[in-house]
Amino acid sequence: MKKESQFQHDAFEQYFLLGAVRSLSKLHSLLTETAPPGKKAFSLRTLKEWSRVNDWQQRCIIRDAEVARKVEEKSTADLVSVKAKFLRQVQSVIDTAFESNGSPKIVCDRARDLKDLIDSALKLLGEAEQEPIAITFNVKKYSSDESNSGPQGKTRKRN
C-alpha cells in the first residue's frame, strides 16, 4: 500500500462508514450528493483505483473485526456488571430470609418463591441446578382458635 493522500483517506473513511451497504458505487453516489456547490466528486473509476491500490477491502475486513471485538468486550463487561448488580439484589433478598445461623427467619407462604429466588442467584453465578435443592421451611398454620394459642409451628419439606 502506498501513502494515501488526505482525499483518499477521507474517501476510505466514508466508504468504511457505509457498513453493511458498503460499495464503491454507493460511496460515489454519497460523495456526488454531498460535494460542495461547483465541485465535482471523484469519479467511480478513481474510487475503484484508490480502493485497489490502498487495499480498502482488506482494511475494512480488519477494521470490522476490530470493531466487533471491541463491541463484544464492551457488551461482555456490561453484561457482567448487570449480572453482578442483580446478584447483589437477589442475595440481599435471600439474606433477609435467614438468620445468621442459617435457620429460616421469615414465614414463607410459598416455599417455591424462595427456591425460585435461590435458583435465580445460582443462574446469575452460572451454576445451573443439577439436582433439586431440598429446602426446609417453617410454615406457620393458624387454627380457628388462635386468638389464645398463637400459630402452631409446623415444618414442611419442599423440593
N, C-alpha and C positions, 0 to 999 in steps of 0.2 A: 504494500500500500504506500503510495506516495503521499507527500504532505498535502493535506486538504486546505483549500482556501476557506475563508470565512463564509463565502456564499455556499460552498459545498457542504461545510459543516452545518450551517443553518438548514439547508435543504434536507440533509440526513436527519436532523432532529425533528423536523416536520414530518418526514417520512416515518420515523420510528413512532411518533405520537399518533399516527393513524391506527395503530394497534391491529385489531382483528381484520379491519378492512384495508390493510396496508397494500398499496400497489403504486407503481410509478405513474400510471395514468391518473389515479386519484390524487396523487401528490401534484401532478401537473395541473389538474383542474383547480385544486386548492390554491396553488401559487398564482394561477391566472386570475382567480376570483379576488385574491387579496393583494394583487400588485397595485402599487400606488398609481394614481392617475398619470397617464403619459408614459409609464414604464411598461415594458413587455416582460412577461415571465420567461424563464429559461425554457427552451423547447423540450419536448418529451425525449427527443434524441439525445440532448445534452444530459438530461437527468439519467437516462439509461447508461450513458458513458461514465458519469460520475459514480453511479451505483456499481458498475463493473470494476472500475479502477480502484475504488475505495472499499470494495467488498462489503456493501451495505447489507446484503442478505445475511452473511455470517455474523456481522456485528449486531444485527437485530436478534439473531438466534441467541448469541451470547448475552446480550442485554436483557432479553425477555426471560432467560433462565435466571439471571441475577435478580431481576425484579420479582420473579415468582419465589425465589428462595427467601428474599427479604420479607415478602408478604407472608410467607409461611412461618418464618421466625416470629414476626410480629403477632400473627394470629395465634401461634402456639403460646407465646408469652401472655397474650390477653386471655386465652382460654385457661391457662394455669392460674392466672390471677382471679378470674371469675370463680373457678372451682374452689380455690382457697377461701375466697370470701363466703361462698355458700357453705363450705365445710365448717368454717368458724360459726356460722349462724346455726347450722344443724347441730353442731357439737354443743353450743350453748343451750339449745332446747333440750338435748339429751341430758346434759349436766343437771338441769333443773329437775329431772325425773328421778334422780338417785341421790341418796345420802352419800357422804364421803366414804363410808364403808361398803358401798355398793348395794345396799338394800333400797328397795323402791321407796320413794318419798311422796309420790303422788298417787291418787286414786285414779286408775285408768278405766274409763268406761269401755273403751275398745282397745284391747291389747294390740290389735292389728295396727293401730295408728302408730304406736311406739315402735313396733317391729318395722313398719314401713320407713319410719324416720331413721332407724339404725341402718336399714338396707340402703337408704339414700346416702348416708355417710360412707358406707363401705364402697358404694359405686363411685362416689366422688374421689375416694382414695385409690380407685382402680382395682378394688378387691371384689370381684364378682362372687356372690354367695354360692359356694359349692354344695353345702348341705344345709338344711333348715336349721336355724338357730332356735334352741329351746329357751324360752324366757318365762320366768315365773313372776306373776303379778299378784299383788294383794288387792283383791276386788272386794269392796265392801257391799254387802247386801243389807237392805233395810227391810225390817218386818213391819207389820201393821201396828205393833205396839212399841215402836221405837222411841216414843216420847220419853219413856222412863229408862229404857235399857241402852239406847245408842246403837250404832251399827254393829253388826255381827261380822267379825273378820273371817273371811274365807280365802283360802289360797287356791288358785286355779292355774294350771299349767297350759300354755298355749304354744303351738308351733306355728 
